[in-house]
Amino acid sequence: MSLSMYEASVPCLVRMLDNLRVILGKGAAHADAAKIDPVVLTGDRLFPDMFPLTRQVQIATDMAKGCVARLAGGEPPSYEDTETTFAELIERIEKVQAYIKSFNPAQIDGSEQRAIVLKIRGNEVRFTGQAYLLHFVMPNVHFHITTAYNILRHNGVVLGKLDFLGAI
């Protein structure tokens, strides 16, 4: 039996966002326990030319909602990128999870060859649905969640591999 496009996208994205939500929750708890202004952590970055934690979460969630919408043949909703607190970032994750869970397998299965066209830095990039999911969306979501994890870990938040992977 082959893996469907729905199974390869929606459940995986929901799980990764669940794990990100847990990671952010631990970041909030750490800030509270250490008496650190949480905005110090949400605004931090690993290197000056990298995006801060807030933007890492925004990109990961944008990738997830964009993926599911485009595989279903639609356009994703646009969200304002105004989050600055852990609570606002967690709320954004939950909003995106609810959105992507609203799709059913019939809307996404069979999208392997669907033409996906994106504008990236002013250039038009074309994908098939399967290449978009496997070679663009999933690596990007993993990258931005990993970077969010690393920002918090670098700041002393006690996180382990299972926080990233989730319950096995």
MIPA-615251 format. One record per residue: residue in one letter; chain; x, y, z of N, C-alpha, C in turn. Coordinates in steps of 0.001 Angstrom, whole numbers, plus 500000, padded with zeros to 6 digits. Example, Ala and Ser with C-alpha at 12.3 -4.5 7.8 and 13.67 -1.06 7.14 Angstrom:
BEGIN
r->A&c->A&n_x->513190&n_y->494310&n_z->507800&ca_x->512300&ca_y->495500&ca_z->507800&c_x->513200&c_y->496700&c_z->507800 .
r->S&c->A&n_x->512850&n_y->497750&n_z->507080&ca_x->513670&ca_y->498940&ca_z->507140&c_x->512900&c_y->500030&c_z->507870 .
//
This chain:
BEGIN
r->M&c->A&n_x->500846&n_y->498818&n_z->500000&ca_x->500000&ca_y->500000&ca_z->500000&c_x->500887&c_y->501238&c_z->500000 .
r->S&c->A&n_x->500551&n_y->502176&n_z->499176&ca_x->501346&ca_y->503396&ca_z->499092&c_x->500855&c_y->504435&c_z->500097 .
r->L&c->A&n_x->501720&n_y->505373&n_z->500379&ca_x->501404&ca_y->506471&ca_z->501282&c_x->500709&c_y->507560&c_z->500478 .
r->S&c->A&n_x->499565&n_y->507996&n_z->500942&ca_x->498824&ca_y->509017&ca_z->500203&c_x->499392&c_y->510399&c_z->500489 .
r->M&c->A&n_x->499096&n_y->511342&n_z->499616&ca_x->499540&ca_y->512721&ca_z->499796&c_x->498946&c_y->513308&c_z->501075 .
r->Y&c->A&n_x->497717&n_y->512945&n_z->501392&ca_x->497111&ca_y->513423&ca_z->502636&c_x->497903&c_y->512913&c_z->503838 .
r->E&c->A&n_x->498151&n_y->511590&n_z->503857&ca_x->498873&ca_y->510991&ca_z->504985&c_x->500288&c_y->511536&c_z->505117 .
r->A&c->A&n_x->500905&n_y->511891&n_z->503996&ca_x->502268&ca_y->512419&ca_z->504009&c_x->502315&c_y->513902&c_z->504364 .
r->S&c->A&n_x->501155&n_y->514549&n_z->504408&ca_x->501151&ca_y->515988&ca_z->504687&c_x->500433&c_y->516318&c_z->505987 .
r->V&c->A&n_x->499131&n_y->516226&n_z->506025&ca_x->498347&ca_y->516740&ca_z->507157&c_x->498772&c_y->516144&c_z->508502 .
r->P&c->A&n_x->498760&n_y->514820&n_z->508687&ca_x->499141&ca_y->514295&ca_z->510004&c_x->500581&c_y->514650&c_z->510397 .
r->C&c->A&n_x->501487&n_y->514645&n_z->509418&ca_x->502889&ca_y->514977&ca_z->509713&c_x->503034&c_y->516433&c_z->510124 .
r->L&c->A&n_x->502371&n_y->517331&n_z->509411&ca_x->502448&ca_y->518755&ca_z->509740&c_x->501798&c_y->519050&c_z->511083 .
r->V&c->A&n_x->500669&n_y->518414&n_z->511359&ca_x->500005&ca_y->518606&ca_z->512648&c_x->500934&c_y->518163&c_z->513776 .
r->R&c->A&n_x->501567&n_y->517021&n_z->513609&ca_x->502480&ca_y->516495&ca_z->514635&c_x->503670&c_y->517426&c_z->514844 .
r->M&c->A&n_x->504279&n_y->517891&n_z->513760&ca_x->505433&ca_y->518779&ca_z->513892&c_x->505035&c_y->520076&c_z->514591 .
r->L&c->A&n_x->503852&n_y->520594&n_z->514266&ca_x->503389&ca_y->521808&ca_z->514928&c_x->503040&c_y->521554&c_z->516391 .
r->D&c->A&n_x->502532&n_y->520354&n_z->516707&ca_x->502309&ca_y->519980&ca_z->518114&c_x->503629&c_y->520042&c_z->518883 .
r->N&c->A&n_x->504664&n_y->519480&n_z->518287&ca_x->505971&ca_y->519467&ca_z->518936&c_x->506501&c_y->520889&c_z->519118 .
r->L&c->A&n_x->506306&n_y->521739&n_z->518118&ca_x->506726&ca_y->523139&ca_z->518226&c_x->505965&c_y->523836&c_z->519354 .
r->R&c->A&n_x->504690&n_y->523538&n_z->519476&ca_x->503876&ca_y->524118&ca_z->520551&c_x->504433&c_y->523721&c_z->521924 .
r->V&c->A&n_x->504822&n_y->522465&n_z->522075&ca_x->505410&ca_y->521987&ca_z->523333&c_x->506739&c_y->522702&c_z->523595 .
r->I&c->A&n_x->507551&n_y->522827&n_z->522582&ca_x->508847&ca_y->523505&ca_z->522710&c_x->508640&c_y->524951&c_z->523161 .
r->L&c->A&n_x->507694&n_y->525637&n_z->522546&ca_x->507419&ca_y->527023&ca_z->522939&c_x->506870&c_y->527097&c_z->524356 .
r->G&c->A&n_x->506049&n_y->526132&n_z->524734&ca_x->505539&ca_y->526087&ca_z->526106&c_x->506669&c_y->525957&c_z->527116 .
r->K&c->A&n_x->507663&n_y->525151&n_z->526792&ca_x->508820&ca_y->525011&ca_z->527679&c_x->509631&c_y->526306&c_z->527704 .
r->G&c->A&n_x->509685&n_y->527001&n_z->526575&ca_x->510355&ca_y->528298&ca_z->526542&c_x->509661&c_y->529305&c_z->527438 .
r->A&c->A&n_x->508346&n_y->529329&n_z->527399&ca_x->507572&ca_y->530242&ca_z->528245&c_x->507774&c_y->529903&c_z->529718 .
r->A&c->A&n_x->507741&n_y->528623&n_z->530049&ca_x->507936&ca_y->528202&ca_z->531438&c_x->509338&c_y->528563&c_z->531924 .
r->H&c->A&n_x->510332&n_y->528407&n_z->531066&ca_x->511710&ca_y->528758&ca_z->531414&c_x->511827&c_y->530252&c_z->531685 .
r->A&c->A&n_x->511240&n_y->531059&n_z->530825&ca_x->511290&ca_y->532513&ca_z->531009&c_x->510647&c_y->532898&c_z->532339 .
r->D&c->A&n_x->509524&n_y->532275&n_z->532634&ca_x->508825&ca_y->532565&ca_z->533891&c_x->509669&c_y->532157&c_z->535100 .
r->A&c->A&n_x->510209&n_y->530958&n_z->535065&ca_x->510999&ca_y->530452&ca_z->536195&c_x->512288&c_y->531246&c_z->536401 .
r->A&c->A&n_x->512901&n_y->531674&n_z->535304&ca_x->514172&ca_y->532403&ca_z->535391&c_x->513970&c_y->533911&c_z->535504 .
r->K&c->A&n_x->512715&n_y->534330&n_z->535541&ca_x->512383&ca_y->535769&ca_z->535618&c_x->513000&c_y->536548&c_z->534453 .
r->I&c->A&n_x->512896&n_y->535956&n_z->533261&ca_x->513380&ca_y->536589&ca_z->532026&c_x->512175&c_y->537134&c_z->531291 .
r->D&c->A&n_x->512276&n_y->538349&n_z->530789&ca_x->511206&ca_y->538893&ca_z->529954&c_x->511058&c_y->537957&c_z->528751 .
r->P&c->A&n_x->509906&n_y->537328&n_z->528564&ca_x->509736&ca_y->536368&ca_z->527468&c_x->510071&c_y->536941&c_z->526090 .
r->V&c->A&n_x->509888&n_y->538242&n_z->525904&ca_x->510177&ca_y->538856&ca_z->524602&c_x->511668&c_y->538791&c_z->524282 .
r->V&c->A&n_x->512493&n_y->538671&n_z->525316&ca_x->513932&ca_y->538485&ca_z->525085&c_x->514145&c_y->537181&c_z->524324 .
r->L&c->A&n_x->513431&n_y->536136&n_z->524724&ca_x->513570&ca_y->534841&ca_z->524054&c_x->512872&c_y->534820&c_z->522700 .
r->T&c->A&n_x->511659&n_y->535339&n_z->522614&ca_x->510936&ca_y->535285&ca_z->521335&c_x->511587&c_y->536178&c_z->520281 .
r->G&c->A&n_x->512354&n_y->537161&n_z->520727&ca_x->513041&ca_y->538054&ca_z->519786&c_x->514472&c_y->537656&c_z->519507 .
r->D&c->A&n_x->514928&n_y->536566&n_z->520129&ca_x->516324&ca_y->536172&ca_z->519961&c_x->516529&c_y->535405&c_z->518661 .
r->R&c->A&n_x->517773&n_y->535383&n_z->518231&ca_x->518180&ca_y->534687&ca_z->517007&c_x->519523&c_y->534027&c_z->517255 .
r->L&c->A&n_x->519879&n_y->533068&n_z->516428&ca_x->521152&ca_y->532373&ca_z->516601&c_x->522335&c_y->533175&c_z->516085 .
r->F&c->A&n_x->522106&n_y->533982&n_z->515081&ca_x->523170&ca_y->534767&ca_z->514459&c_x->522531&c_y->536030&c_z->513902 .
r->P&c->A&n_x->523256&n_y->537141&n_z->513865&ca_x->522635&ca_y->538410&ca_z->513471&c_x->521883&c_y->538401&c_z->512134 .
r->D&c->A&n_x->522319&n_y->537582&n_z->511178&ca_x->521632&ca_y->537600&ca_z->509880&c_x->520525&c_y->536554&c_z->509769 .
r->M&c->A&n_x->520178&n_y->535931&n_z->510891&ca_x->519089&ca_y->534950&ca_z->510907&c_x->517836&c_y->535579&c_z->511495 .
r->F&c->A&n_x->516692&n_y->535002&n_z->511167&ca_x->515425&ca_y->535476&ca_z->511721&c_x->515320&c_y->535124&c_z->513206 .
r->P&c->A&n_x->514573&n_y->535955&n_z->513963&ca_x->514334&ca_y->535642&ca_z->515376&c_x->513331&c_y->534493&c_z->515524 .
r->L&c->A&n_x->513193&n_y->534040&n_z->516753&ca_x->512279&ca_y->532936&ca_z->517069&c_x->510874&c_y->533182&c_z->516523 .
r->T&c->A&n_x->510344&n_y->534394&n_z->516709&ca_x->508981&ca_y->534666&ca_z->516240&c_x->508853&c_y->534380&c_z->514749 .
r->R&c->A&n_x->509823&n_y->534823&n_z->513973&ca_x->509750&ca_y->534637&ca_z->512519&c_x->509914&c_y->533168&c_z->512140 .
r->Q&c->A&n_x->510721&n_y->532433&n_z->512904&ca_x->510877&ca_y->530995&ca_z->512635&c_x->509528&c_y->530292&c_z->512767 .
r->V&c->A&n_x->508773&n_y->530643&n_z->513794&ca_x->507449&ca_y->530043&ca_z->514004&c_x->506480&c_y->530482&c_z->512912 .
r->Q&c->A&n_x->506518&n_y->531748&n_z->512552&ca_x->505634&ca_y->532251&ca_z->511499&c_x->505901&c_y->531541&c_z->510176 .
r->I&c->A&n_x->507156&n_y->531350&n_z->509835&ca_x->507485&ca_y->530674&ca_z->508572&c_x->507056&c_y->529214&c_z->508616 .
r->A&c->A&n_x->507322&n_y->528526&n_z->509717&ca_x->506918&ca_y->527113&ca_z->509822&c_x->505410&c_y->526970&c_z->509660 .
r->T&c->A&n_x->504647&n_y->527853&n_z->510297&ca_x->503187&ca_y->527763&ca_z->510195&c_x->502697&c_y->528179&c_z->508811 .
r->D&c->A&n_x->503342&n_y->529179&n_z->508216&ca_x->502976&ca_y->529572&ca_z->506850&c_x->503218&c_y->528431&c_z->505868 .
r->M&c->A&n_x->504337&n_y->527747&n_z->506037&ca_x->504645&ca_y->526603&ca_z->505167&c_x->503573&c_y->525526&c_z->505300 .
r->A&c->A&n_x->503157&n_y->525232&n_z->506529&ca_x->502169&ca_y->524174&ca_z->506764&c_x->500824&c_y->524521&c_z->506141 .
r->K&c->A&n_x->500321&n_y->525724&n_z->506400&ca_x->499005&ca_y->526081&ca_z->505848&c_x->499078&c_y->526243&c_z->504337 .
r->G&c->A&n_x->500201&n_y->526769&n_z->503838&ca_x->500364&ca_y->526919&ca_z->502395&c_x->500404&c_y->525584&c_z->501693 .
r->C&c->A&n_x->501065&n_y->524629&n_z->502288&ca_x->501179&ca_y->523299&ca_z->501700&c_x->499816&c_y->522663&c_z->501501 .
r->V&c->A&n_x->499063&n_y->522602&n_z->502563&ca_x->497775&ca_y->521908&ca_z->502502&c_x->496819&c_y->522629&c_z->501553 .
r->A&c->A&n_x->496788&n_y->523944&n_z->501623&ca_x->495903&ca_y->524705&ca_z->500735&c_x->496271&c_y->524473&c_z->499270 .
r->R&c->A&n_x->497549&n_y->524564&n_z->498958&ca_x->497982&ca_y->524418&ca_z->497562&c_x->497799&c_y->522998&c_z->497048 .
r->L&c->A&n_x->498073&n_y->522002&n_z->497885&ca_x->497849&ca_y->520622&ca_z->497450&c_x->496373&c_y->520378&c_z->497162 .
r->A&c->A&n_x->495502&n_y->521080&n_z->497871&ca_x->494059&ca_y->520950&ca_z->497649&c_x->493584&c_y->521813&c_z->496475 .
r->G&c->A&n_x->494504&n_y->522568&n_z->495874&ca_x->494141&ca_y->523378&ca_z->494710&c_x->493705&c_y->524787&c_z->495032 .
r->G&c->A&n_x->493936&n_y->525231&n_z->496258&ca_x->493517&ca_y->526571&ca_z->496655&c_x->494689&c_y->527443&c_z->497050 .
r->E&c->A&n_x->494352&n_y->528590&n_z->497591&ca_x->495354&ca_y->529526&ca_z->498102&c_x->495223&c_y->529596&c_z->499618 .
r->P&c->A&n_x->496351&n_y->529671&n_z->500324&ca_x->496283&ca_y->529723&ca_z->501786&c_x->495806&c_y->531075&c_z->502278 .
r->P&c->A&n_x->495211&n_y->531089&n_z->503456&ca_x->494832&ca_y->532373&ca_z->504052&c_x->496097&c_y->533128&c_z->504451 .
r->S&c->A&n_x->495987&n_y->534427&n_z->504497&ca_x->497104&ca_y->535265&ca_z->504914&c_x->496896&c_y->535680&c_z->506364 .
r->Y&c->A&n_x->497918&n_y->535521&n_z->507177&ca_x->497859&ca_y->535920&ca_z->508576&c_x->498854&c_y->537057&c_z->508793 .
r->E&c->A&n_x->498469&n_y->537994&n_z->509635&ca_x->499381&ca_y->539071&ca_z->510020&c_x->500516&c_y->538452&c_z->510845 .
r->D&c->A&n_x->501708&n_y->538925&n_z->510642&ca_x->502861&ca_y->538434&ca_z->511402&c_x->503160&c_y->539401&c_z->512537 .
r->T&c->A&n_x->502261&n_y->539427&n_z->513527&ca_x->502371&ca_y->540408&ca_z->514612&c_x->502691&c_y->539774&c_z->515961 .
r->E&c->A&n_x->502888&n_y->538468&n_z->516000&ca_x->503109&ca_y->537784&ca_z->517271&c_x->504448&c_y->538206&c_z->517891 .
r->T&c->A&n_x->504422&n_y->538433&n_z->519200&ca_x->505658&ca_y->538747&ca_z->519922&c_x->505804&c_y->537907&c_z->521188 .
r->T&c->A&n_x->504730&n_y->537288&n_z->521646&ca_x->504772&ca_y->536526&ca_z->522893&c_x->504631&c_y->535033&c_z->522621 .
r->F&c->A&n_x->505022&n_y->534241&n_z->523611&ca_x->504838&ca_y->532798&ca_z->523487&c_x->503361&c_y->532457&c_z->523313 .
r->A&c->A&n_x->502494&n_y->533104&n_z->524072&ca_x->501057&ca_y->532825&ca_z->523970&c_x->500539&c_y->533116&c_z->522565 .
r->E&c->A&n_x->500982&n_y->534209&n_z->521977&ca_x->500528&ca_y->534555&ca_z->520619&c_x->501068&c_y->533565&c_z->519588 .
r->L&c->A&n_x->502300&n_y->533118&n_z->519769&ca_x->502874&ca_y->532131&ca_z->518843&c_x->502147&c_y->530794&c_z->518963 .
r->I&c->A&n_x->501842&n_y->530390&n_z->520187&ca_x->501106&ca_y->529138&ca_z->520392&c_x->499698&c_y->529250&c_z->519812 .
r->E&c->A&n_x->499076&n_y->530395&n_z->519971&ca_x->497752&ca_y->530615&ca_z->519383&c_x->497809&c_y->530506&c_z->517861 .
r->R&c->A&n_x->498861&n_y->531039&n_z->517254&ca_x->499021&ca_y->530943&ca_z->515803&c_x->499163&c_y->529477&c_z->515374 .
r->I&c->A&n_x->499955&n_y->528722&n_z->516108&ca_x->500122&ca_y->527301&ca_z->515792&c_x->498775&c_y->526590&c_z->515854 .
r->E&c->A&n_x->498016&n_y->526832&n_z->516901&ca_x->496708&ca_y->526176&ca_z->517048&c_x->495747&c_y->526583&c_z->515935 .
r->K&c->A&n_x->495804&n_y->527832&n_z->515523&ca_x->494957&ca_y->528317&ca_z->514421&c_x->495319&c_y->527601&c_z->513111 .
r->V&c->A&n_x->496618&n_y->527445&n_z->512861&ca_x->497061&ca_y->526751&ca_z->511646&c_x->496705&c_y->525273&c_z->511727 .
r->Q&c->A&n_x->496871&n_y->524673&n_z->512893&ca_x->496501&ca_y->523267&ca_z->513024&c_x->495014&c_y->523055&c_z->512738 .
r->A&c->A&n_x->494181&n_y->523915&n_z->513264&ca_x->492736&ca_y->523801&ca_z->513007&c_x->492461&c_y->523952&c_z->511515 .
r->Y&c->A&n_x->493157&n_y->524872&n_z->510870&ca_x->492970&ca_y->525083&ca_z->509431&c_x->493361&c_y->523834&c_z->508641 .
r->I&c->A&n_x->494538&n_y->523302&n_z->508903&ca_x->494973&ca_y->522162&ca_z->508087&c_x->494178&c_y->520893&c_z->508415 .
r->K&c->A&n_x->493688&n_y->520784&n_z->509650&ca_x->492839&ca_y->519636&ca_z->509999&c_x->491468&c_y->519717&c_z->509335 .
r->S&c->A&n_x->491104&n_y->520893&n_z->508824&ca_x->489795&ca_y->521041&ca_z->508189&c_x->489750&c_y->520399&c_z->506801 .
r->F&c->A&n_x->490908&n_y->520004&n_z->506280&ca_x->490974&ca_y->519348&ca_z->504970&c_x->490794&c_y->517849&c_z->505150 .
r->N&c->A&n_x->490193&n_y->517229&n_z->504142&ca_x->490017&ca_y->515784&ca_z->504200&c_x->490841&c_y->515127&c_z->503094 .
r->P&c->A&n_x->491055&n_y->513822&n_z->503185&ca_x->491893&ca_y->513135&ca_z->502210&c_x->491456&c_y->513351&c_z->500752 .
r->A&c->A&n_x->490166&n_y->513390&n_z->500496&ca_x->489691&ca_y->513551&ca_z->499114&c_x->490150&c_y->514873&c_z->498496 .
r->Q&c->A&n_x->490392&n_y->515884&n_z->499334&ca_x->490828&ca_y->517182&ca_z->498818&c_x->492309&c_y->517185&c_z->498438 .
r->I&c->A&n_x->493096&n_y->516282&n_z->499009&ca_x->494547&ca_y->516324&ca_z->498829&c_x->495086&c_y->515122&c_z->498059 .
r->D&c->A&n_x->494500&n_y->513957&n_z->498266&ca_x->494987&ca_y->512775&ca_z->497554&c_x->494846&c_y->512979&c_z->496045 .
r->G&c->A&n_x->495831&n_y->512489&n_z->495320&ca_x->495847&ca_y->512668&ca_z->493871&c_x->496529&c_y->513951&c_z->493437 .
r->S&c->A&n_x->497119&n_y->514685&n_z->494378&ca_x->497763&ca_y->515966&ca_z->494036&c_x->499248&c_y->515819&c_z->493690 .
r->E&c->A&n_x->499706&n_y->514591&n_z->493531&ca_x->501132&ca_y->514355&ca_z->493259&c_x->501638&c_y->515149&c_z->492058 .
r->Q&c->A&n_x->500843&n_y->515242&n_z->491005&ca_x->501267&ca_y->515938&ca_z->489782&c_x->500665&c_y->517337&c_z->489635 .
r->R&c->A&n_x->499929&n_y->517792&n_z->490640&ca_x->499345&ca_y->519138&ca_z->490588&c_x->500456&c_y->520165&c_z->490419 .
r->A&c->A&n_x->500260&n_y->521123&n_z->489545&ca_x->501244&ca_y->522190&ca_z->489342&c_x->501151&c_y->523186&c_z->490496 .
r->I&c->A&n_x->502260&n_y->523394&n_z->491153&ca_x->502367&ca_y->524367&ca_z->492232&c_x->503374&c_y->525416&c_z->491757 .
r->V&c->A&n_x->502935&n_y->526653&n_z->491697&ca_x->503802&ca_y->527742&ca_z->491238&c_x->503902&c_y->528781&c_z->492348 .
r->L&c->A&n_x->505117&n_y->529078&n_z->492760&ca_x->505368&ca_y->530051&ca_z->493820&c_x->506272&c_y->531160&c_z->493307 .
r->K&c->A&n_x->506139&n_y->532321&n_z->493902&ca_x->507087&ca_y->533415&ca_z->493682&c_x->508029&c_y->533405&c_z->494870 .
r->I&c->A&n_x->509296&n_y->533154&n_z->494617&ca_x->510295&ca_y->533128&ca_z->495672&c_x->511377&c_y->534136&c_z->495323 .
r->R&c->A&n_x->511466&n_y->535176&n_z->496146&ca_x->512424&ca_y->536258&ca_z->495925&c_x->512319&c_y->536815&c_z->494507 .
r->G&c->A&n_x->511082&n_y->536977&n_z->494064&ca_x->510829&ca_y->537557&ca_z->492756&c_x->510926&c_y->536599&c_z->491585 .
r->N&c->A&n_x->511290&n_y->535368&n_z->491837&ca_x->511404&ca_y->534372&ca_z->490772&c_x->510266&c_y->533371&c_z->490864 .
r->E&c->A&n_x->509774&n_y->532965&n_z->489714&ca_x->508733&ca_y->531947&ca_z->489668&c_x->509380&c_y->530572&c_z->489760 .
r->V&c->A&n_x->508901&n_y->529781&n_z->490712&ca_x->509409&ca_y->528425&ca_z->490900&c_x->508242&c_y->527464&c_z->490732 .
r->R&c->A&n_x->508453&n_y->526433&n_z->489933&ca_x->507405&ca_y->525452&ca_z->489640&c_x->507749&c_y->524103&c_z->490267 .
r->F&c->A&n_x->506727&n_y->523487&n_z->490828&ca_x->506852&ca_y->522169&ca_z->491444&c_x->505685&c_y->521305&c_z->490998 .
r->T&c->A&n_x->505861&n_y->519998&n_z->491078&ca_x->504704&ca_y->519107&ca_z->491116&c_x->504283&c_y->519057&c_z->492581 .
r->G&c->A&n_x->503071&n_y->518632&n_z->492853&ca_x->502612&ca_y->518558&ca_z->494236&c_x->503517&c_y->517711&c_z->495103 .
r->Q&c->A&n_x->503942&n_y->516571&n_z->494582&ca_x->504790&ca_y->515682&ca_z->495372&c_x->506152&c_y->516307&c_z->495646 .
r->A&c->A&n_x->506767&n_y->516914&n_z->494656&ca_x->508066&ca_y->517569&ca_z->494865&c_x->507918&c_y->518744&c_z->495823 .
r->Y&c->A&n_x->506839&n_y->519495&n_z->495701&ca_x->506579&ca_y->520618&ca_z->496600&c_x->506517&c_y->520137&c_z->498048 .
r->L&c->A&n_x->505745&n_y->519076&n_z->498290&ca_x->505606&ca_y->518542&ca_z->499643&c_x->506927&c_y->517988&c_z->500169 .
r->L&c->A&n_x->507545&n_y->517095&n_z->499399&ca_x->508695&ca_y->516349&ca_z->499900&c_x->510020&c_y->517106&c_z->499850 .
r->H&c->A&n_x->510192&n_y->517970&n_z->498856&ca_x->511492&ca_y->518612&ca_z->498661&c_x->511520&c_y->520093&c_z->499013 .
r->F&c->A&n_x->510365&n_y->520677&n_z->499286&ca_x->510328&ca_y->522096&ca_z->499639&c_x->509678&c_y->522310&c_z->500997 .
r->V&c->A&n_x->508436&n_y->521868&n_z->501157&ca_x->507710&ca_y->522145&ca_z->502399&c_x->508320&c_y->521411&c_z->503592 .
r->M&c->A&n_x->508439&n_y->520105&n_z->503515&ca_x->508915&ca_y->519348&ca_z->504675&c_x->510313&c_y->519794&c_z->505121 .
r->P&c->A&n_x->511276&n_y->519953&n_z->504215&ca_x->512583&ca_y->520443&ca_z->504686&c_x->512498&c_y->521833&c_z->505317 .
r->N&c->A&n_x->511670&n_y->522712&n_z->504767&ca_x->511530&ca_y->524052&ca_z->505323&c_x->510887&c_y->524030&c_z->506704 .
r->V&c->A&n_x->509834&n_y->523246&n_z->506867&ca_x->509177&ca_y->523167&ca_z->508172&c_x->510153&c_y->522601&c_z->509209 .
r->H&c->A&n_x->510863&n_y->521551&n_z->508848&ca_x->511850&ca_y->520978&ca_z->509764&c_x->512939&c_y->521995&c_z->510101 .
r->F&c->A&n_x->513429&n_y->522713&n_z->509112&ca_x->514483&ca_y->523703&ca_z->509333&c_x->514034&c_y->524769&c_z->510329 .
r->H&c->A&n_x->512848&n_y->525332&n_z->510117&ca_x->512406&ca_y->526430&ca_z->510965&c_x->512029&c_y->525972&c_z->512367 .
r->I&c->A&n_x->511490&n_y->524770&n_z->512501&ca_x->511218&ca_y->524240&ca_z->513841&c_x->512536&c_y->523917&c_z->514543 .
r->T&c->A&n_x->513484&n_y->523349&n_z->513824&ca_x->514803&ca_y->523071&ca_z->514397&c_x->515476&c_y->524354&c_z->514853 .
r->T&c->A&n_x->515367&n_y->525394&n_z->514060&ca_x->515983&ca_y->526670&ca_z->514424&c_x->515307&c_y->527265&c_z->515655 .
r->A&c->A&n_x->513986&n_y->527172&n_z->515739&ca_x->513276&ca_y->527643&ca_z->516939&c_x->513748&c_y->526858&c_z->518163 .
r->Y&c->A&n_x->513831&n_y->525551&n_z->518036&ca_x->514343&ca_y->524685&ca_z->519101&c_x->515738&c_y->525148&c_z->519523 .
r->N&c->A&n_x->516610&n_y->525361&n_z->518539&ca_x->517994&ca_y->525730&ca_z->518834&c_x->518110&c_y->527098&c_z->519496 .
r->I&c->A&n_x->517277&n_y->528038&n_z->519104&ca_x->517287&ca_y->529357&ca_z->519748&c_x->516970&c_y->529196&c_z->521238 .
r->L&c->A&n_x->515934&n_y->528447&n_z->521537&ca_x->515553&ca_y->528263&ca_z->522941&c_x->516591&c_y->527439&c_z->523701 .
r->R&c->A&n_x->517096&n_y->526396&n_z->523091&ca_x->518112&ca_y->525552&ca_z->523733&c_x->519357&c_y->526377&c_z->524027 .
r->H&c->A&n_x->519755&n_y->527214&n_z->523088&ca_x->520920&ca_y->528086&ca_z->523252&c_x->520732&c_y->529044&c_z->524432 .
r->N&c->A&n_x->519478&n_y->529376&n_z->524713&ca_x->519165&ca_y->530289&ca_z->525815&c_x->518887&c_y->529567&c_z->527131 .
r->G&c->A&n_x->519217&n_y->528295&n_z->527198&ca_x->519127&ca_y->527576&ca_z->528456&c_x->517840&c_y->526824&c_z->528707 .
r->V&c->A&n_x->516926&n_y->526838&n_z->527759&ca_x->515687&ca_y->526078&ca_z->527934&c_x->516037&c_y->524594&c_z->527872 .
r->V&c->A&n_x->515586&n_y->523857&n_z->528868&ca_x->515882&ca_y->522427&ca_z->528919&c_x->514973&c_y->521712&c_z->527921 .
r->L&c->A&n_x->515592&n_y->521313&n_z->526826&ca_x->514895&ca_y->520606&ca_z->525750&c_x->515733&c_y->519401&c_z->525361 .
r->G&c->A&n_x->515070&n_y->518367&n_z->524936&ca_x->515768&ca_y->517181&ca_z->524461&c_x->515230&c_y->516752&c_z->523110 .
r->K&c->A&n_x->515825&n_y->515738&n_z->522579&ca_x->515449&ca_y->515233&ca_z->521261&c_x->513973&c_y->514836&c_z->521199 .
r->L&c->A&n_x->513462&n_y->514269&n_z->522296&ca_x->512063&ca_y->513846&ca_z->522287&c_x->511099&c_y->515045&c_z->522251 .
r->D&c->A&n_x->511551&n_y->516211&n_z->522718&ca_x->510709&ca_y->517406&ca_z->522561&c_x->510546&c_y->517740&c_z->521081 .
r->F&c->A&n_x->511606&n_y->517549&n_z->520323&ca_x->511556&ca_y->517801&ca_z->518884&c_x->510766&c_y->516720&c_z->518162 .
r->L&c->A&n_x->511014&n_y->515468&n_z->518525&ca_x->510361&ca_y->514350&ca_z->517839&c_x->508920&c_y->514123&c_z->518291 .
r->G&c->A&n_x->508610&n_y->514472&n_z->519533&ca_x->507298&ca_y->514189&ca_z->520078&c_x->507224&c_y->512784&c_z->520628 .
r->A&c->A&n_x->506105&n_y->512455&n_z->521196&ca_x->505911&ca_y->511131&ca_z->521789&c_x->506011&c_y->510054&c_z->520714 .
r->I&c->A&n_x->506750&n_y->509036&n_z->521038&ca_x->506951&ca_y->507947&ca_z->520066&c_x->506101&c_y->506758&c_z->520475 .
//
